[in-house]
Amino acid sequence: MNAIARTSLYYSEGSSDKEYHAEIVSVADGNVVNFRYGRRGPSLTAGTKTSEPVDFAQAKKIYDKLVKEKTSKGYTPGVSGAAYQGTENAGLKTDFTPQLLNPITEDEAMRLVEDDRWAAQEKMDGERHAAHAVAGSVTGMNRKGLLVIPAAT
């Protein structure tokens, strides 16, 4: 078996310290996509995303989807497993921890909209970011507390 592509990803936050490995392996009848995952240290759980060999294009599509899925959950290629955003501010984690959405009644929503201490914006582009403004500087953070909109200077 010959690995054509291989990615190792890590996740470390709080008491969680995990690793995830994915690879495309060339076999006699095509290619398979294999993975291994688990806590760092003990043996890893292994599996495959392809029950039988597939052509390279299909294997690459499965592999890319798998890697994207894991990175969207916070896994990173860095062995430290520290979360980061792929910008010039990579590695900058803010002290912001968002409160995720809670259902409220329409009456409560109207009360908040009319309260000058609150601001609301219609979500149009599929992105949800919190903003923090202090003394003319605005910082935006995603739901993982990562800096996504650099502070204005």
Helices and strands as residue ranges (DSSP letters): E 2-13, E 16-27, E 30-39, E 45-48, H 56-72, H 106-114, E 130-134, E 137-141, E 147-149
